[in-house]
Amino acid sequence: MVVESDVQAVSQLNQAYKKITSEVAKAIVGQDLVIEQLLIALFARGHCLLVGVPGLAKTLIIRTLASCLSLKFSRIQFTPDLMPADITGTEVIQEDKMTGDRSLHFLQGPIFANVVLADEINRTSPKTQAALLEAMQEHQVTVGGASFPLPEPFFVLATQNPIEQEGTYPLPEAQLDRFMLNVLVDYPDEEEELEIVKRTTSPVTYEATQVLSSEEIISLGHVVRKIPAADHILRFALAVARMTRPSDKASPEVVKKYVSWGAGPRASQYLVLAAKARAALHGRPLVTTDDIRMVGPAVLRHRIVTNFNAEADGIRIEKLVCELLDLAESNMDSNPSADHPKLFRS
């Protein structure tokens, strides 16, 4: 049950969302949906994968967002020769000049930050990619048998180029599943691109100012989880996730024909969490099916593996996810549950 203090916190989060988008807009032209989805992941305490061609300001968006949120920012440029220790850190021998004693001292790597930008994450080997797994899941790093906690809040925001695959290492499904959202960064429209050219070819610089502290981000993240979601919302999210699995009896024929592997349990969890975060960002203290629909593609597009039939027939995951969302909602409308949405009462 949401109490009055939580209602005020949701309102505070909504005001902060408006301020953040206003500050980010000083440096970034357009990309409103991308910024919203990044903030959804941040306040839901999840990680995010940004996919887009070079030159669409993916790195600048993340850097600007970190400045608005007063978070320690670290960028790691992934290359084929990058080693795990280059990310997590390594033990070095230190000598005490007074006594001559030598001891191992852990030197922290760039992953010890609040916002870690893993730039072009698919350009490094699987061994180095795997160095992020423990950090993303457990928020800690283990080196030499000792565990070192990462600073809170902790987010991994990775970028990936979808068009150039030579010399790259596709992320394994186990690591893709750790990312809450897969955000597509698309080309700007004509007017936005004109504004980009004007800004980047003039001597004027745009700096974003701090809106929230790390303590406020952690506090508002707790509020997101308190947003109520009625049973019919949970069942809607569950139905969408289960429909993606060819072996499930509820999956439609289009899934059985075109999908090799469907989304796991994290999909339904992240659908609900992302929907809660979206509702809170827009100042609503309850979740609707529209919230699930809006976050559905970003949650599911990297959790569905299509087969050769889909490639041969030109079936895109984006279209498949939209069809599943429509089907799940129509099934819910034709078989309404006894549990109706409960209006919030302060």
N, C-alpha and C positions, 0 to 999 in steps of 0.2 A: 504493500500500500504506500502511495506517495503522500508525504506530509507537506505542510505549508512551506517549510524550509526548502524542500526539494523543488517545489514550484518556483520559488524565488531563484534557486540555483539554475533551473532550466531557463528562466528569463535572463539570468546573467550570462548563460552560455549563448543564448540567442543574440544578445547585445555584443558579446565578444566575437561571435561569428561575423556579424555585420562590420565590426571594426577591423577584424583581420582581413576580410575580403577587400575592404576599402584600402587598407595599407598595402596589401599585395598588389592591388590594381595600380599603385604608383610605379611599380617596376614591371608588372606583367600585363599584357594586353589580352583581354578575353580569357579563354580557358576556365570559365566559371565552373563547369562541371568537374573538371580535373581538380581544381582547388577544393571544391566541396567534398569530393571523394577522398582527397588526402586528409582533410580535417575529420571526416568520418572515421578513417582508420586511426588517426591520432587519438581522438577522444574515446574510441572503442578499444584502445590499447592493442592495436594490430599493426602488422607490417604491410607495406605496399610495394607493388611492382608496376613501374611506369613503362609502357611500351610505345615507342614512337620513333619516327625517322630523325636523323640528326638535324639540329638547328631549330627545334621547337621549344627551346627554353626549359627543358625538363630539369636540368641542373639549377638554373636560376630560380625556378619556382620553389624548389626544395630549399635552396639557400635563403631565399626571401622569407619563406614560411618559418624557418628556424629563427630568423632575426625577429619576426613578429612575436614569437613565442618565447623569446629570451632563453633559448636552449643552446647548449654547446654543440656545435656543428663540426662534423668530420667527414672529409671526402676521401674515398679510396678508389683510385683508378685501377680497375681490374685489367690485368695484362696476362699473356700466356706464361710469363716467368714469375708471376707473383706466388709467394709461398704462404702457407697458413700462418707462420710466425710473423709475417709482414702485416697481418691483420690483427691477430690476438695479442701479439707481444712475445717476448722471449726472456729467458733467464741469462743474465750476464754475471761474470765473476767480478766481485769488488774486493779490493784489498784495503784493510785498515792500516793506514800509514804509521799509526802509533804502535800497534802490536804486530803487524805483519800478517795477521790472520786473514784468510780469504773465505768468502761466503758467496752463495748465489743470491742474486737480487733480481726480482721480476721487473722488467721494463715494460710498461703498458704500451699496447699498440693503439692504432687509431680507432679501434672498435670501442674504446672507452670514451664514449660521448653520448649525448642524448639523442641526437639525430645523426645516423650514419648513412651517408650517400654511397651506395655500392654502384659506382658508375660503370656501365657496360658489363654487368655481372656475368654474362655468358661468354666473356672473352678469356676467362681463366679456367684452369683445369678443375675437374670434379673434386680432386683432393682439397684444393683451396676453397672451392665453393662450399664444401662440407664444413669448413671451419666456422661458417656462420650458423650452422644448424643449432648447436647448443646455445649459442648466444640468443638466437631468435626465440627459442622455445623456453629456455630456463633463465634467461637474463643473467647468465654468468659465463665465465671462461675458465676452463680447467687446463693448467699448464704444470707439468712436473708433479702431478698428483695433488696439487693444491687448487682450490676453486677461488676465483676472484669475482665478486659481484659487480655487475655493470651499473652505472649511474641510472637513477630513475628520474623521469620516465625514459624509456629506451625504445627507439624505433629504427628499423632498417627500411630505408626507402631506396629501392634498386631500380636502375634503368636498363633497358634492353632495346637494341636496334633490330626491328623485325625484318629488314630487307637484306641485310648483308650477313650471310651465314658462313662464309669461308673463314676458316680459322677460329670458329667458335665452338663452344661446348654447351649444348642445350641443357637447361636446368632439369634435373631428374624430378619426377612427379612428387617424390617425398619432400623435396625442398620447395617446389611450387606450392604445395599444399600449406606450407607455413605462412605464405603471404595471404593476408586477409582479403585484399582486393588486387585485381589486375586492372589497372587504369590505362585506357587508350588515350594517347595524346595525339589529336588530329591537327590537320592544317588549319590555320586561321582563315576567316573569310576575307574578302577583298578589302573592306573598310578597316578591319583589324590589322591586316598586313600593312596597309598604308600608314596607320598610326605607329606600328612597330618601326617602319623605315624612318619616320619622322623622329621618333625618340632616339633611336640608336645612331643616327647620323648628326645629332646636334650635341653641343658641349654640355647640355644640362644633364645632371645625374639625379636619379630618384632613389631615395633611401627610405626603407620601411622602419617604423618605430615600434618599440615593444608594446604589446597589448596585454599579454598574460605571462606570469611567472611560472616556473616549473611546478611550484607547490600548488598553484591554482589549477594547472592542467591536470595534476594527479587528483585533486579534489573533484573537479568537474567530471573526470573520467569515472569516478565512483557513482556520481549522480546518473550517468548514462545507463549504468546497469540497473538502477532502481526504476527506470521508466517501465511502466506496466505494459505487458503484451497479453491480450486475451488468448484463450485456448484456440479460438478459430484462427488467429494470426499464427500461432505456433504450428498448428496443423497445416496451414497453407505453406509455410516455409518447409516443413517436413515433406509435404507432398511434392513440392517442386524438386527438392533434392533427391527423393527416392525415384521420381520419374526419370532421372538421368541414368539410372542403372539398368542395363539391358536384361539382367537376370531377375529383376524385380517384377512381380506379377502386375504391378500397377503401371509399369512403363508402357507408353504407347508404341505402336508399330514403327513409327519414324525413328525412335530410339533403338529399337531392336535391330533395325536395318542399318543405321549409320553410326552407332556408338560402340566402341570397344570396351571402354571403361567409363563408369560414371563417377559422380562426386561422392566423397565419403562423408562421415558424420560431421566433420568440421564445416561442411557447406551449410547445413541447416543451422548450426551454431552461429556461424558468421552472418548468415542472412538475418537472423534475429538481432544480433548485436549491432550490425551495421544499420539496420532499420531503426533501432532504438537511438543510435547516435544521430541519424538523419532527422528523426522527429525532434530530438532535443535541440539540434542546431537551428531548426525552424521554429523553436519556441512552443512545441506541442508536447504535453506531458503524457501522451499515449501514442502507440504505434498503430498505423493503418496498413491495409494491403497495398496502398500506393507506395508506401515506404519500401516494402519488400520488392515491389516491381522495379522501383528506381535503382535499388542496389543489386538486384538479381544478376544482371549481366557482368558486373565487375566482380562479384563473388564467384560466379560459376564458369566464366569463360576459360579459366586456366585449370579447371578441375574436370573437364570433360575431354576424353580422348576419342576422336572420331576415327573411322576405319577407311579402307580404300574406297568403299562404295560412296562415302560422303565426298571424298576428293574427286572421284570420277563424275559425280552428279553435281558438283559445285555447291555442296551444302556447307554453309558457314556456321560456326558455332554460335555466332551472334543471333542469327535467324532462328536456330534451333532453340536457344534459351528463351527467346521471346514467345515462340510457339508453346513451349512448356509452361511459361507463366500464364499465358492466355488459357490454356487447357486446365491448369490447376484452379484458376479463378472461376472458370465456367463450371467445373465440377463442384466447387464450393457453393456457387449460387444455386445450382440445381439440387444440391443436397445440403441445405442449411443446417448447421449444428444447433443444438439447443443452447449452446453457449454463444450469446450475442455480445457484441462489443459493449463494454461497460464504460459509460461516460465518466470522465474524471470529476471527482467532487473534492473541492479544496476543504 
